[in-house]
């Protein structure tokens, strides 16, 4: 079927024709189909809606999924396009193509669908794609979407509440040029700290940390003191460490000598983000003789943040499977203003390391990294080249300031 015919069939009165067209365009992942597909997110047929949501998502993924393919011309393999999986993969799952506002508006509307499955897919797809908006589009998306998504935190469906809290954290993750979060929007996430569902409560802590929402400091401090130990206490402390309000500095100082290694590492992170350079000597003393590799890495992060120390130890941790997931977000935070420090690692023989560094520079949002990243769009490894294309698109979007 020609592309033009498929687009015409999206408007057909025949539901089967709309369904076939949506499936075809999902597999093709043509950017030109994004806006014509958008109305089908609100189609009267649930199956058509789900195909349209999957199609919109596949168009903008960094690595579009082939829904059906044959192996050795005999076995057909079917690959699902699941919005939650793409969301959980993080921001690097999204490619460099700009997402039209019409698509984001349609997905946001789909999150209120009567069918819980449709609503959940639309909400996660919105979180995946809206989180990548930059410049003036980001301001528009945050303004229009905050109240809508926050309202879903009050849903009777725990899966939808969980998704809404996670999407809020992705959408409102603090960036340097963002306006202050509307208190009605941020406070809606605070209410989720009292949710009866443990997973929702945990997601709320993580999202408040990503949002760096100061109004949550007291509630999170109370939760940390209430739990005292275990995963919930660590989650509350981690959220406080990301918010990094100076009022939390005494708590971080106390926990830097905790018997629990996780607490020590989180507390050191928090002190680093608070930005008080006078704390560096105490941090270095706490790390001296430390046996836990994660805490030592947190100390290296603090040295880089507070003392303009080397990023070498953090970058080298990318090659260690147990430390890679800890090191990657550190590098994103350290990237702004430090692009030259990463140059030699962009020449590393390990393609995965080059990708991680490129992602860090792109997510760091410092336009000064553009001349460092752009040459990698011609890297000999195609995955590295695609990562560089994504990073360049993000950095270019970051230079388009809100108006």
Secondary structure as UniProt FT lines:
FT   HELIX           3..9
FT   TURN            10..11
FT   HELIX           15..28
FT   HELIX           31..33
FT   HELIX           34..38
FT   HELIX           39..42
FT   HELIX           46..60
FT   STRAND          68..71
FT   TURN            72..74
FT   STRAND          75..78
FT   HELIX           83..88
FT   HELIX           91..93
FT   HELIX           101..110
FT   TURN            111..112
FT   HELIX           116..130
FT   TURN            131..132
FT   HELIX           135..151
FT   HELIX           152..154
FT   HELIX           158..171
FT   TURN            176..177
FT   HELIX           183..191
FT   HELIX           192..194
FT   HELIX           198..211
FT   HELIX           214..216
FT   HELIX           217..227
FT   HELIX           230..243
FT   HELIX           246..248
FT   HELIX           249..255
FT   TURN            256..257
FT   HELIX           261..274
FT   HELIX           277..279
FT   HELIX           280..287
FT   TURN            288..289
FT   HELIX           293..307
FT   HELIX           312..316
FT   HELIX           317..319
FT   TURN            321..323
FT   HELIX           324..335
FT   TURN            336..337
FT   HELIX           339..347
FT   HELIX           351..364
FT   HELIX           367..369
FT   HELIX           370..373
FT   HELIX           374..378
FT   HELIX           382..399
//
